[in-house]
Amino acid sequence: MNNDQDFKGKNVLITGGAGFIGSNLAIKLVELEAYVTVIDSLIPEYGGNLFNLDPIKDKVKLNISDVRDEHSMKYLIKEHDYLFNLAGQTSHIDSMNNPYADLEINARSQLSILEACRRYNPEIKIVFASTRQIYGKPQYLPVDEKHPLYPVDVNGINKMAGEWYHLLYYDVYKIRSVVLRLTNTYGPRMRVKDARQTFLGIWIKNVIEGNKILVFGDGKQIRDFNYVDDVVNAILLSAQSEDADGMIFNLGADDPINLEDTAKLMIEISHNANYELVPFPAERKAIDIGDYYADYRKIRSKLGWQPKISLKDGLKLTINYYQEFNKHYCE
């Protein structure tokens, strides 16, 4: 179903495009001969990193702007065929400590982006990156798209609002939008200097530097993981498909694994670390969701997507990347 010619010569806008998923998407779209404009605030805590765009730095337009700036977004939205709406505040702890910033970025800014599309570019196609976090603690596994929504933190509530703004603007104004609920995405160009983006980030840093991986609780919490190339493929398929308009899709994996076994796998690959089970910090225990893995049959049946890269292979690629480019991410 994936026709690479669909993006050739098209004008593409990526919010959060110097961040983890956005930069990998930008690299792929340049390969597909799209004209790519990247928007990123480059606020240090949010994961934007100019080195992420190094392979294509002369082939993309970079606009250092904040999605909270309505005036710049009005200007940037015009004359683009696709908007990959990936900018966001992703830290669950930060959302609890600074809820208003999370509200501005993950909810209000989404509304102003959609207003700009409605007024200045109603033909644009949008793919919005949402999160599994909006489900909260699973009532059953695997979690499908019909599972009740019960966020356990401010981030989940605001991402849920961002989702529904996109769906509302599709229903009322026919602004073509697709929502992807991402699970734990990992791979090259992710933030690894701390756990703001994902716990795997700090684990990878510790593996690279030969430090101990700290696994919270008993390590038996189950998770599913997607390598970033598989996520980029899902984003592109969603953009290409008219059948996806107005839809919500879970992403997920075929090989859910508990956290202790994930740590063991990373140590096996790197030969360079060990791990320790430690008590949950109180602020993390309060928002922990227990076991989670997704049912992604809907996107598989509608768009033909399924992950191709196993966790072991993906972790090898990721660890190799940071062994080579560690100084650009950990200093």
N, C-alpha and C positions, 0 to 999 in steps of 0.2 A: 504493500500500500504506500510505501515511502517513495515518492518521486522526487529525487534530488533536484530536478529541473525547476520545481515549483518556486524555489527561492532565487534562482538566477536573475540578476538585474533588479530584484525587489528591494525596496527601502525598508529597513528593519531597525526598530528602536528597542534597546534593552535597558530597562531600569535595573540598577544594581549590577551593571555590566562589567565592573572591575572586581566584583566579588567572585565567590567560588563557582557557583553554577553559571552565573552570567558570563564569566570569561570563557569557560569551556564552551558555552553555547555560541559566543561570538567567534571563537576560533573555528568552530564547525561551519557557521554561516559564511564566514570569509572563504572557507574551502568550497562552499557551494555557490560562490560568486554573488552573494548578496552584498548590498551596500549597507554597512552596519554603522549605526550611531549608538554609542555607549553613553549612558548617563550614570554617574556615580558621585556621591557626596564626598567620598574618600574620608569620611569620619573614621578615625583609627579603630574605634571599638567595633565597627560594623562589618569588617572583613574586606573592604575594598583595598586592593593592592595593585599598584601600577605594574609590578613585575608580572602579574597574571596575564597581562595583555602583551607582554614582550614579544611573543612570536608573530603578532599581527599589528604591532604598534604603528606601522606606516600604512596600514590598510583599513583602519577604522577611524571614525571621527569620535573624539572623546570630549564630552561636555561635563565639566565638573559642576554639578548642580544637585540640589536636594529636591527630592520629590515633594517636600513640603512647600516648595516655592511655586505657587500657582502660576505666576506670570511666566516663568521659564518653561513650565510644563505646557502651557497653552501654545507657546511658540514651537516647542519641540515635537508636539504631537502631530502637527500638520504634515501632510504629504508623505506619511508612512503607510506602508501596506500592512505591516505587522507590528504589534507591541508585545514584547515579552516582559511581563510585569513581575520582576523578580526582586525588586528592592524591598527590604524589610528589616525590622529589628527582630533578631532571631533568638536572643538570649531569654530564657524563661526566668532566670533569676533577676536579670536586669529589668524585666517587665514588672516584677513585683517591687523592686526597689525604686524604679522610676516609671510609674505607670502612665504618666501623662505623655512622656516622649513616645512610649509604645503606642498609645492611642493616636497621636499625631501621625506617626509613620505608617502604622498597620491598618488604621481605619480612616481617619479624616483624609489623609493624602490619597487613599484609593478612591474616595468619593470625588475629590477634585480632579484626579486623572480622568475618571469616567465622564465628568462634566466637560472637561476639555475635549474628550473624544466626541461627545454628543454635539457640542457646538461647532467644532472645527474639523472633525474627521470621522463622521459617523460610519464610513465604510471600512474602517480599520478592523483587523482581527486581533483579539487579545488572548493570550494565555497567561493565567494568573497562578503563581505558585503559592499554594496554601500548605497546610501541615496536618499530619495525623494528630497533633496535639489537641485539636478541637474535639476529638472523641472523648478525651479524658480517660478514666480508668475503664478498660473494656468490660462490658457486661457479657460478652461472648467472643470466642475466637474461632476462625480468623474474623477480623472486623471488616464488614462490607459497608457500602455507602449508605445503607439504610439504618446503620447503627445509631442509637441516640447520641446527640451532641451534648457533652457535659464537660466543658473545659475546666481544668484544675488550676489555671493561672490566668493572669491578665493578658499575656501573649495569645493564649488560645481564644479568648473572647474577642480580642481585636482582630485576629486573623479570620475568625468566623464572620465578623461584620464585613471585613474586606471581601470575603467570598460572596456574601449575599448582595453586596452592592453590585458586583459584577453580574450576578444572575438576575437581579432586578432590572438592570439596564439592558440586559438582553431581552427580558420578557416585555418591558414597557417600550423601550426605544430601539430594539433590534440591534444593539451594539453587540456584535458577535464575540462572545467570551466563552472560554473553557477554563474550568477550575481543576487543577491537579493537587491532590492531597499527598504530599511527599512524606515518605518515611525517612529513615536515617540515611541520608546521602553522604557519600564519602568519595575521596579520590584526590588527584592533584589539584592544587590551587585553593584548597580549603584552609581556613584559619586554624593553625595548630598551636599558637603560642599560649592558648588558654582554652577553657571549655565553653566560651561564649557561643560558639556556633554549634558544636556538638561535642559530646564527651570523647568521641574518637579522636578529635583534634589533639587534645592534651595527651592522650594515650600514644599517639604517633610520635609526638615530640619526645616523650619519655623513652620510647623504644629507640628512636634515632640517637638520643643522647646517653643511652645505657642506664637510664633511671628506672625506678620501680613503677609499674602500673598499679594504681590504686583502684580497686574494684569495690564499689559500695555494696553494703549488705552481704547477703550470702552468695551473690554472683549468679543466682539462678534465674534472674529476670530475663525473659526471652525477648529478642528484638529481631526485626528484619532489616536488611541493609541493601541499598542500591548503589552500585558504582555510577559515577557521574556520567559516563558516556551513555549508559542505559537511560538515565533521566533526561539527558539532552535529546535522545531519540524519541522519548515519549512526548517531550515538548514540541518537537518538530512535527510529529504525527498529528498531534492535537491541533496545531496551527493549520495543517494542510486539509484537514477533514471538515467538510460542511456538516457531516453527521454529528460531529462533536460539539457543535454550537449549543450553548446553554446547558452543557453537561458537567457533572462532577465525576472525577475518576480518582480512585485510589491507585497509588503505585505500591508495589510490594515485591517480595522475593519468594523463591521456591525453597530456600534453605534457612528458615529461622534458626537462631542459635542463642544460647544463653551467654551472659556477659563474661562469666568466668572462662567458658570455652573460647570466646572471642579473644580474650587476653592471651590464652594459651596458644591460639593460632598465630597471633602476631609475634609472640616470642619464638615460636617454631620457625616462622619465616625469617625473622631478623637475626636470630642467634645472639641477641644483644640486650636482653633485659629479663626481669622476672616480675612477678606480680604479688600483691597482698590484698586480702580481703579486709576492708576497714569499715567501721560503722558509718552509716549515712550521716552527713552533715544535716543539722536540723532543718535548714532552709530548703535543702533538696528533698529530704524525706517528705516534707509537707506537700510537695507537688509531684512526687513520683507516681507513675501510672501503673506500676507492676508490669505484667507481661503484655506485650503488644506484637501482633503481626497481622498483616492486611490480607484481605481477599481482593485480588486484583482482576478477577474474571471479567468484570465489566469492560475495562479498557482492552483486555485481550480479545474479547468477542467483538467489540465495536471497531477497534483500530488495529488489531493484530499485534499489539505490543506485548512483549514479555522480556524480562531481563535475560541477557546473554552471558554476562560476566559473573562467574562464581565469586563468592566472598574471598576464597583463598587467592584466586588469580588477581582480583581487584586489590586486595591488601598488598600483594607483591608489587603491583604497579605503583601503588600509592607510596609504599615505604621506599621503593627505588627512587621515586621522584624527590622525596624529601631528603634522602641521603645525598642527592646531587645538588639540590637547591636550598638546603636548610637555612643558609644565611639570610635568604630573602624572606623567611617566614618566622624565624625564631628569635631574631635579634631585636 
